[in-house]
Amino acid sequence: MTPRSMAHKLEGTVLEILRIAQSIGCTVDDIHPHDLVGKIKGGELKIPVE
C-alpha cells in the first residue's frame, strides 16, 4: 500500500484497501472483498462522504 492514498474520495480509498485485502486472501466480515467492490461500484453499498 502506498503511504498516502491518491484517491479523491473516501470511496476510492476503501476500494484500494479492499483490493489489497483481496490480493492477500482476507475476508471482511466473512465476505470476499471482490463481492464488496462489486456492491460499491453497483451502488448497492454506499460509502458516506463524511
mmCIF file as Biopython writes it, N, C-alpha, C and O atoms, coordinates in Angstrom:
data_model
#
loop_
_atom_site.group_PDB
_atom_site.id
_atom_site.type_symbol
_atom_site.label_atom_id
_atom_site.label_alt_id
_atom_site.label_comp_id
_atom_site.label_asym_id
_atom_site.label_entity_id
_atom_site.label_seq_id
_atom_site.pdbx_PDB_ins_code
_atom_site.Cartn_x
_atom_site.Cartn_y
_atom_site.Cartn_z
_atom_site.occupancy
_atom_site.B_iso_or_equiv
_atom_site.auth_seq_id
_atom_site.auth_asym_id
_atom_site.pdbx_PDB_model_num
ATOM 1   N N  . MET A ? 1  ? 0.848   -1.171  0.000  1.0 0.0 1  A 1 
ATOM 2   C CA . MET A ? 1  ? 0.000   0.000   0.000  1.0 0.0 1  A 1 
ATOM 3   C C  . MET A ? 1  ? 0.891   1.230   0.000  1.0 0.0 1  A 1 
ATOM 4   O O  . MET A ? 1  ? 1.928   1.264   0.661  1.0 0.0 1  A 1 
ATOM 5   N N  . THR A ? 2  ? 0.479   2.220   -0.736 1.0 0.0 2  A 1 
ATOM 6   C CA . THR A ? 2  ? 1.250   3.455   -0.777 1.0 0.0 2  A 1 
ATOM 7   C C  . THR A ? 2  ? 1.084   4.205   0.537  1.0 0.0 2  A 1 
ATOM 8   O O  . THR A ? 2  ? 0.066   4.044   1.210  1.0 0.0 2  A 1 
ATOM 9   N N  . PRO A ? 3  ? 2.063   5.020   0.916  1.0 0.0 3  A 1 
ATOM 10  C CA . PRO A ? 3  ? 1.967   5.747   2.181  1.0 0.0 3  A 1 
ATOM 11  C C  . PRO A ? 3  ? 0.773   6.695   2.234  1.0 0.0 3  A 1 
ATOM 12  O O  . PRO A ? 3  ? 0.244   6.974   3.310  1.0 0.0 3  A 1 
ATOM 13  N N  . ARG A ? 4  ? 0.357   7.184   1.084  1.0 0.0 4  A 1 
ATOM 14  C CA . ARG A ? 4  ? -0.770  8.106   1.048  1.0 0.0 4  A 1 
ATOM 15  C C  . ARG A ? 4  ? -1.649  7.735   -0.144 1.0 0.0 4  A 1 
ATOM 16  O O  . ARG A ? 4  ? -1.162  7.535   -1.257 1.0 0.0 4  A 1 
ATOM 17  N N  . SER A ? 5  ? -2.935  7.650   0.110  1.0 0.0 5  A 1 
ATOM 18  C CA . SER A ? 5  ? -3.858  7.288   -0.959 1.0 0.0 5  A 1 
ATOM 19  C C  . SER A ? 5  ? -3.947  8.417   -1.979 1.0 0.0 5  A 1 
ATOM 20  O O  . SER A ? 5  ? -3.931  9.594   -1.618 1.0 0.0 5  A 1 
ATOM 21  N N  . MET A ? 6  ? -4.039  8.055   -3.236 1.0 0.0 6  A 1 
ATOM 22  C CA . MET A ? 6  ? -4.190  9.041   -4.302 1.0 0.0 6  A 1 
ATOM 23  C C  . MET A ? 6  ? -5.666  9.260   -4.644 1.0 0.0 6  A 1 
ATOM 24  O O  . MET A ? 6  ? -5.982  10.010  -5.567 1.0 0.0 6  A 1 
ATOM 25  N N  . ALA A ? 7  ? -6.565  8.613   -3.909 1.0 0.0 7  A 1 
ATOM 26  C CA . ALA A ? 7  ? -7.996  8.734   -4.169 1.0 0.0 7  A 1 
ATOM 27  C C  . ALA A ? 7  ? -8.495  10.114  -3.749 1.0 0.0 7  A 1 
ATOM 28  O O  . ALA A ? 7  ? -8.008  10.708  -2.787 1.0 0.0 7  A 1 
ATOM 29  N N  . HIS A ? 8  ? -9.475  10.603  -4.496 1.0 0.0 8  A 1 
ATOM 30  C CA . HIS A ? 8  ? -10.049 11.909  -4.199 1.0 0.0 8  A 1 
ATOM 31  C C  . HIS A ? 8  ? -11.222 11.807  -3.227 1.0 0.0 8  A 1 
ATOM 32  O O  . HIS A ? 8  ? -11.584 12.791  -2.583 1.0 0.0 8  A 1 
ATOM 33  N N  . LYS A ? 9  ? -11.810 10.627  -3.122 1.0 0.0 9  A 1 
ATOM 34  C CA . LYS A ? 9  ? -12.960 10.423  -2.245 1.0 0.0 9  A 1 
ATOM 35  C C  . LYS A ? 9  ? -12.686 9.240   -1.323 1.0 0.0 9  A 1 
ATOM 36  O O  . LYS A ? 9  ? -11.830 8.402   -1.611 1.0 0.0 9  A 1 
ATOM 37  N N  . LEU A ? 10 ? -13.413 9.179   -0.224 1.0 0.0 10 A 1 
ATOM 38  C CA . LEU A ? 10 ? -13.279 8.069   0.717  1.0 0.0 10 A 1 
ATOM 39  C C  . LEU A ? 10 ? -13.581 6.739   0.031  1.0 0.0 10 A 1 
ATOM 40  O O  . LEU A ? 10 ? -12.954 5.723   0.330  1.0 0.0 10 A 1 
ATOM 41  N N  . GLU A ? 11 ? -14.531 6.751   -0.875 1.0 0.0 11 A 1 
ATOM 42  C CA . GLU A ? 11 ? -14.884 5.522   -1.596 1.0 0.0 11 A 1 
ATOM 43  C C  . GLU A ? 11 ? -13.669 4.940   -2.319 1.0 0.0 11 A 1 
ATOM 44  O O  . GLU A ? 11 ? -13.474 3.725   -2.321 1.0 0.0 11 A 1 
ATOM 45  N N  . GLY A ? 12 ? -12.869 5.781   -2.920 1.0 0.0 12 A 1 
ATOM 46  C CA . GLY A ? 12 ? -11.673 5.323   -3.618 1.0 0.0 12 A 1 
ATOM 47  C C  . GLY A ? 12 ? -10.667 4.688   -2.682 1.0 0.0 12 A 1 
ATOM 48  O O  . GLY A ? 12 ? -10.035 3.688   -3.022 1.0 0.0 12 A 1 
ATOM 49  N N  . THR A ? 13 ? -10.520 5.271   -1.497 1.0 0.0 13 A 1 
ATOM 50  C CA . THR A ? 13 ? -9.602  4.718   -0.503 1.0 0.0 13 A 1 
ATOM 51  C C  . THR A ? 13 ? -10.098 3.358   -0.021 1.0 0.0 13 A 1 
ATOM 52  O O  . THR A ? 13 ? -9.312  2.425   0.141  1.0 0.0 13 A 1 
ATOM 53  N N  . VAL A ? 14 ? -11.399 3.252   0.206  1.0 0.0 14 A 1 
ATOM 54  C CA . VAL A ? 14 ? -11.986 1.975   0.634  1.0 0.0 14 A 1 
ATOM 55  C C  . VAL A ? 14 ? -11.759 0.912   -0.440 1.0 0.0 14 A 1 
ATOM 56  O O  . VAL A ? 14 ? -11.421 -0.229  -0.124 1.0 0.0 14 A 1 
ATOM 57  N N  . LEU A ? 15 ? -11.943 1.280   -1.696 1.0 0.0 15 A 1 
ATOM 58  C CA . LEU A ? 15 ? -11.725 0.325   -2.786 1.0 0.0 15 A 1 
ATOM 59  C C  . LEU A ? 15 ? -10.264 -0.110  -2.853 1.0 0.0 15 A 1 
ATOM 60  O O  . LEU A ? 15 ? -9.986  -1.280  -3.117 1.0 0.0 15 A 1 
ATOM 61  N N  . GLU A ? 16 ? -9.329  0.807   -2.620 1.0 0.0 16 A 1 
ATOM 62  C CA . GLU A ? 16 ? -7.905  0.444   -2.594 1.0 0.0 16 A 1 
ATOM 63  C C  . GLU A ? 16 ? -7.635  -0.595  -1.510 1.0 0.0 16 A 1 
ATOM 64  O O  . GLU A ? 16 ? -6.944  -1.586  -1.747 1.0 0.0 16 A 1 
ATOM 65  N N  . ILE A ? 17 ? -8.183  -0.359  -0.326 1.0 0.0 17 A 1 
ATOM 66  C CA . ILE A ? 17 ? -7.962  -1.270  0.800  1.0 0.0 17 A 1 
ATOM 67  C C  . ILE A ? 17 ? -8.599  -2.630  0.520  1.0 0.0 17 A 1 
ATOM 68  O O  . ILE A ? 17 ? -8.012  -3.665  0.835  1.0 0.0 17 A 1 
ATOM 69  N N  . LEU A ? 18 ? -9.793  -2.634  -0.069 1.0 0.0 18 A 1 
ATOM 70  C CA . LEU A ? 18 ? -10.447 -3.902  -0.398 1.0 0.0 18 A 1 
ATOM 71  C C  . LEU A ? 18 ? -9.652  -4.686  -1.434 1.0 0.0 18 A 1 
ATOM 72  O O  . LEU A ? 18 ? -9.580  -5.912  -1.356 1.0 0.0 18 A 1 
ATOM 73  N N  . ARG A ? 19 ? -9.063  -4.005  -2.392 1.0 0.0 19 A 1 
ATOM 74  C CA . ARG A ? 19 ? -8.245  -4.697  -3.398 1.0 0.0 19 A 1 
ATOM 75  C C  . ARG A ? 19 ? -7.000  -5.311  -2.766 1.0 0.0 19 A 1 
ATOM 76  O O  . ARG A ? 19 ? -6.576  -6.401  -3.149 1.0 0.0 19 A 1 
ATOM 77  N N  . ILE A ? 20 ? -6.419  -4.612  -1.803 1.0 0.0 20 A 1 
ATOM 78  C CA . ILE A ? 20 ? -5.259  -5.163  -1.097 1.0 0.0 20 A 1 
ATOM 79  C C  . ILE A ? 20 ? -5.684  -6.383  -0.284 1.0 0.0 20 A 1 
ATOM 80  O O  . ILE A ? 20 ? -4.994  -7.402  -0.279 1.0 0.0 20 A 1 
ATOM 81  N N  . ALA A ? 21 ? -6.829  -6.275  0.407  1.0 0.0 21 A 1 
ATOM 82  C CA . ALA A ? 21 ? -7.336  -7.406  1.189  1.0 0.0 21 A 1 
ATOM 83  C C  . ALA A ? 21 ? -7.584  -8.611  0.285  1.0 0.0 21 A 1 
ATOM 84  O O  . ALA A ? 21 ? -7.302  -9.746  0.669  1.0 0.0 21 A 1 
ATOM 85  N N  . GLN A ? 22 ? -8.106  -8.368  -0.904 1.0 0.0 22 A 1 
ATOM 86  C CA . GLN A ? 22 ? -8.354  -9.454  -1.852 1.0 0.0 22 A 1 
ATOM 87  C C  . GLN A ? 22 ? -7.042  -10.097 -2.291 1.0 0.0 22 A 1 
ATOM 88  O O  . GLN A ? 22 ? -6.956  -11.319 -2.409 1.0 0.0 22 A 1 
ATOM 89  N N  . SER A ? 23 ? -6.033  -9.285  -2.530 1.0 0.0 23 A 1 
ATOM 90  C CA . SER A ? 23 ? -4.770  -9.825  -3.044 1.0 0.0 23 A 1 
ATOM 91  C C  . SER A ? 23 ? -4.038  -10.695 -2.027 1.0 0.0 23 A 1 
ATOM 92  O O  . SER A ? 23 ? -3.265  -11.575 -2.404 1.0 0.0 23 A 1 
ATOM 93  N N  . ILE A ? 24 ? -4.282  -10.448 -0.726 1.0 0.0 24 A 1 
ATOM 94  C CA . ILE A ? 24 ? -3.610  -11.268 0.282  1.0 0.0 24 A 1 
ATOM 95  C C  . ILE A ? 24 ? -4.524  -12.346 0.864  1.0 0.0 24 A 1 
ATOM 96  O O  . ILE A ? 24 ? -4.117  -13.099 1.748  1.0 0.0 24 A 1 
ATOM 97  N N  . GLY A ? 25 ? -5.765  -12.417 0.363  1.0 0.0 25 A 1 
ATOM 98  C CA . GLY A ? 25 ? -6.656  -13.500 0.746  1.0 0.0 25 A 1 
ATOM 99  C C  . GLY A ? 25 ? -7.482  -13.267 1.995  1.0 0.0 25 A 1 
ATOM 100 O O  . GLY A ? 25 ? -7.933  -14.227 2.621  1.0 0.0 25 A 1 
ATOM 101 N N  . CYS A ? 26 ? -7.691  -12.015 2.373  1.0 0.0 26 A 1 
ATOM 102 C CA . CYS A ? 26 ? -8.502  -11.700 3.557  1.0 0.0 26 A 1 
ATOM 103 C C  . CYS A ? 26 ? -9.981  -11.641 3.190  1.0 0.0 26 A 1 
ATOM 104 O O  . CYS A ? 26 ? -10.344 -11.500 2.023  1.0 0.0 26 A 1 
ATOM 105 N N  . THR A ? 27 ? -10.824 -11.752 4.213  1.0 0.0 27 A 1 
ATOM 106 C CA . THR A ? 27 ? -12.248 -11.502 4.048  1.0 0.0 27 A 1 
ATOM 107 C C  . THR A ? 27 ? -12.643 -10.375 4.990  1.0 0.0 27 A 1 
ATOM 108 O O  . THR A ? 27 ? -11.935 -10.078 5.952  1.0 0.0 27 A 1 
ATOM 109 N N  . VAL A ? 28 ? -13.773 -9.757  4.703  1.0 0.0 28 A 1 
ATOM 110 C CA . VAL A ? 28 ? -14.290 -8.676  5.537  1.0 0.0 28 A 1 
ATOM 111 C C  . VAL A ? 28 ? -15.649 -9.132  6.050  1.0 0.0 28 A 1 
ATOM 112 O O  . VAL A ? 28 ? -16.596 -9.261  5.274  1.0 0.0 28 A 1 
ATOM 113 N N  . ASP A ? 29 ? -15.749 -9.376  7.348  1.0 0.0 29 A 1 
ATOM 114 C CA . ASP A ? 29 ? -16.979 -9.922  7.940  1.0 0.0 29 A 1 
ATOM 115 C C  . ASP A ? 29 ? -17.453 -11.157 7.174  1.0 0.0 29 A 1 
ATOM 116 O O  . ASP A ? 29 ? -18.642 -11.304 6.889  1.0 0.0 29 A 1 
ATOM 117 N N  . ASP A ? 30 ? -16.515 -12.037 6.846  1.0 0.0 30 A 1 
ATOM 118 C CA . ASP A ? 30 ? -16.767 -13.282 6.111  1.0 0.0 30 A 1 
ATOM 119 C C  . ASP A ? 30 ? -17.312 -13.063 4.701  1.0 0.0 30 A 1 
ATOM 120 O O  . ASP A ? 30 ? -17.959 -13.950 4.143  1.0 0.0 30 A 1 
ATOM 121 N N  . ILE A ? 31 ? -17.058 -11.896 4.125  1.0 0.0 31 A 1 
ATOM 122 C CA . ILE A ? 31 ? -17.457 -11.593 2.748  1.0 0.0 31 A 1 
ATOM 123 C C  . ILE A ? 31 ? -16.188 -11.357 1.942  1.0 0.0 31 A 1 
ATOM 124 O O  . ILE A ? 31 ? -15.287 -10.646 2.387  1.0 0.0 31 A 1 
ATOM 125 N N  . HIS A ? 32 ? -16.117 -11.954 0.754  1.0 0.0 32 A 1 
ATOM 126 C CA . HIS A ? 32 ? -14.944 -11.785 -0.096 1.0 0.0 32 A 1 
ATOM 127 C C  . HIS A ? 32 ? -14.872 -10.322 -0.559 1.0 0.0 32 A 1 
ATOM 128 O O  . HIS A ? 32 ? -15.889 -9.770  -0.978 1.0 0.0 32 A 1 
ATOM 129 N N  . PRO A ? 33 ? -13.707 -9.687  -0.493 1.0 0.0 33 A 1 
ATOM 130 C CA . PRO A ? 33 ? -13.575 -8.282  -0.890 1.0 0.0 33 A 1 
ATOM 131 C C  . PRO A ? 33 ? -14.062 -7.990  -2.310 1.0 0.0 33 A 1 
ATOM 132 O O  . PRO A ? 33 ? -14.569 -6.900  -2.578 1.0 0.0 33 A 1 
ATOM 133 N N  . HIS A ? 34 ? -13.913 -8.954  -3.219 1.0 0.0 34 A 1 
ATOM 134 C CA . HIS A ? 34 ? -14.383 -8.750  -4.598 1.0 0.0 34 A 1 
ATOM 135 C C  . HIS A ? 34 ? -15.894 -8.503  -4.623 1.0 0.0 34 A 1 
ATOM 136 O O  . HIS A ? 34 ? -16.378 -7.691  -5.412 1.0 0.0 34 A 1 
ATOM 137 N N  . ASP A ? 35 ? -16.633 -9.200  -3.766 1.0 0.0 35 A 1 
ATOM 138 C CA . ASP A ? 35 ? -18.080 -9.012  -3.695 1.0 0.0 35 A 1 
ATOM 139 C C  . ASP A ? 35 ? -18.421 -7.618  -3.178 1.0 0.0 35 A 1 
ATOM 140 O O  . ASP A ? 35 ? -19.358 -6.985  -3.664 1.0 0.0 35 A 1 
ATOM 141 N N  . LEU A ? 36 ? -17.662 -7.138  -2.194 1.0 0.0 36 A 1 
ATOM 142 C CA . LEU A ? 36 ? -17.901 -5.797  -1.659 1.0 0.0 36 A 1 
ATOM 143 C C  . LEU A ? 36 ? -17.581 -4.721  -2.694 1.0 0.0 36 A 1 
ATOM 144 O O  . LEU A ? 36 ? -18.304 -3.730  -2.803 1.0 0.0 36 A 1 
ATOM 145 N N  . VAL A ? 37 ? -16.511 -4.910  -3.446 1.0 0.0 37 A 1 
ATOM 146 C CA . VAL A ? 37 ? -16.163 -3.953  -4.503 1.0 0.0 37 A 1 
ATOM 147 C C  . VAL A ? 37 ? -17.298 -3.881  -5.523 1.0 0.0 37 A 1 
ATOM 148 O O  . VAL A ? 37 ? -17.669 -2.794  -5.966 1.0 0.0 37 A 1 
ATOM 149 N N  . GLY A ? 38 ? -17.840 -5.020  -5.890 1.0 0.0 38 A 1 
ATOM 150 C CA . GLY A ? 38 ? -18.961 -5.054  -6.833 1.0 0.0 38 A 1 
ATOM 151 C C  . GLY A ? 38 ? -20.186 -4.335  -6.299 1.0 0.0 38 A 1 
ATOM 152 O O  . GLY A ? 38 ? -20.874 -3.637  -7.045 1.0 0.0 38 A 1 
ATOM 153 N N  . LYS A ? 39 ? -20.463 -4.502  -5.009 1.0 0.0 39 A 1 
ATOM 154 C CA . LYS A ? 39 ? -21.614 -3.831  -4.399 1.0 0.0 39 A 1 
ATOM 155 C C  . LYS A ? 39 ? -21.409 -2.321  -4.340 1.0 0.0 39 A 1 
ATOM 156 O O  . LYS A ? 39 ? -22.353 -1.558  -4.545 1.0 0.0 39 A 1 
ATOM 157 N N  . ILE A ? 40 ? -20.190 -1.890  -4.062 1.0 0.0 40 A 1 
ATOM 158 C CA . ILE A ? 40 ? -19.901 -0.455  -4.010 1.0 0.0 40 A 1 
ATOM 159 C C  . ILE A ? 40 ? -20.027 0.148   -5.405 1.0 0.0 40 A 1 
ATOM 160 O O  . ILE A ? 40 ? -20.665 1.186   -5.579 1.0 0.0 40 A 1 
ATOM 161 N N  . LYS A ? 41 ? -19.427 -0.495  -6.388 1.0 0.0 41 A 1 
ATOM 162 C CA . LYS A ? 41 ? -19.475 0.026   -7.762 1.0 0.0 41 A 1 
ATOM 163 C C  . LYS A ? 41 ? -20.885 -0.030  -8.337 1.0 0.0 41 A 1 
ATOM 164 O O  . LYS A ? 41 ? -21.250 0.810   -9.159 1.0 0.0 41 A 1 
ATOM 165 N N  . GLY A ? 42 ? -21.680 -1.011  -7.914 1.0 0.0 42 A 1 
ATOM 166 C CA . GLY A ? 42 ? -23.050 -1.143  -8.389 1.0 0.0 42 A 1 
ATOM 167 C C  . GLY A ? 42 ? -24.041 -0.248  -7.670 1.0 0.0 42 A 1 
ATOM 168 O O  . GLY A ? 42 ? -25.206 -0.177  -8.061 1.0 0.0 42 A 1 
ATOM 169 N N  . GLY A ? 43 ? -23.597 0.438   -6.624 1.0 0.0 43 A 1 
ATOM 170 C CA . GLY A ? 43 ? -24.473 1.338   -5.887 1.0 0.0 43 A 1 
ATOM 171 C C  . GLY A ? 43 ? -25.288 0.666   -4.800 1.0 0.0 43 A 1 
ATOM 172 O O  . GLY A ? 43 ? -26.086 1.319   -4.127 1.0 0.0 43 A 1 
ATOM 173 N N  . GLU A ? 44 ? -25.095 -0.626  -4.623 1.0 0.0 44 A 1 
ATOM 174 C CA . GLU A ? 44 ? -25.843 -1.357  -3.600 1.0 0.0 44 A 1 
ATOM 175 C C  . GLU A ? 44 ? -25.339 -1.024  -2.195 1.0 0.0 44 A 1 
ATOM 176 O O  . GLU A ? 44 ? -26.107 -1.044  -1.232 1.0 0.0 44 A 1 
ATOM 177 N N  . LEU A ? 45 ? -24.062 -0.722  -2.085 1.0 0.0 45 A 1 
ATOM 178 C CA . LEU A ? 45 ? -23.436 -0.383  -0.809 1.0 0.0 45 A 1 
ATOM 179 C C  . LEU A ? 45 ? -22.864 1.021   -0.930 1.0 0.0 45 A 1 
ATOM 180 O O  . LEU A ? 45 ? -22.048 1.287   -1.812 1.0 0.0 45 A 1 
ATOM 181 N N  . LYS A ? 46 ? -23.287 1.916   -0.052 1.0 0.0 46 A 1 
ATOM 182 C CA . LYS A ? 46 ? -22.863 3.315   -0.113 1.0 0.0 46 A 1 
ATOM 183 C C  . LYS A ? 46 ? -21.768 3.585   0.908  1.0 0.0 46 A 1 
ATOM 184 O O  . LYS A ? 46 ? -21.830 3.111   2.042  1.0 0.0 46 A 1 
ATOM 185 N N  . ILE A ? 47 ? -20.767 4.350   0.495  1.0 0.0 47 A 1 
ATOM 186 C CA . ILE A ? 47 ? -19.714 4.816   1.386  1.0 0.0 47 A 1 
ATOM 187 C C  . ILE A ? 47 ? -20.014 6.281   1.674  1.0 0.0 47 A 1 
ATOM 188 O O  . ILE A ? 47 ? -20.065 7.083   0.741  1.0 0.0 47 A 1 
ATOM 189 N N  . PRO A ? 48 ? -20.216 6.657   2.940  1.0 0.0 48 A 1 
ATOM 190 C CA . PRO A ? 48 ? -20.556 8.055   3.242  1.0 0.0 48 A 1 
ATOM 191 C C  . PRO A ? 48 ? -19.404 8.997   2.897  1.0 0.0 48 A 1 
ATOM 192 O O  . PRO A ? 48 ? -18.231 8.636   2.995  1.0 0.0 48 A 1 
ATOM 193 N N  . VAL A ? 49 ? -19.769 10.203  2.494  1.0 0.0 49 A 1 
ATOM 194 C CA . VAL A ? 49 ? -18.766 11.204  2.146  1.0 0.0 49 A 1 
ATOM 195 C C  . VAL A ? 49 ? -18.076 11.710  3.402  1.0 0.0 49 A 1 
ATOM 196 O O  . VAL A ? 49 ? -16.873 11.972  3.385  1.0 0.0 49 A 1 
ATOM 197 N N  . GLU A ? 50 ? -18.810 11.848  4.473  1.0 0.0 50 A 1 
ATOM 198 C CA . GLU A ? 50 ? -18.248 12.373  5.727  1.0 0.0 50 A 1 
ATOM 199 C C  . GLU A ? 50 ? -18.073 11.283  6.741  1.0 0.0 50 A 1 
ATOM 200 O O  . GLU A ? 50 ? -17.613 11.542  7.853  1.0 0.0 50 A 1 
#
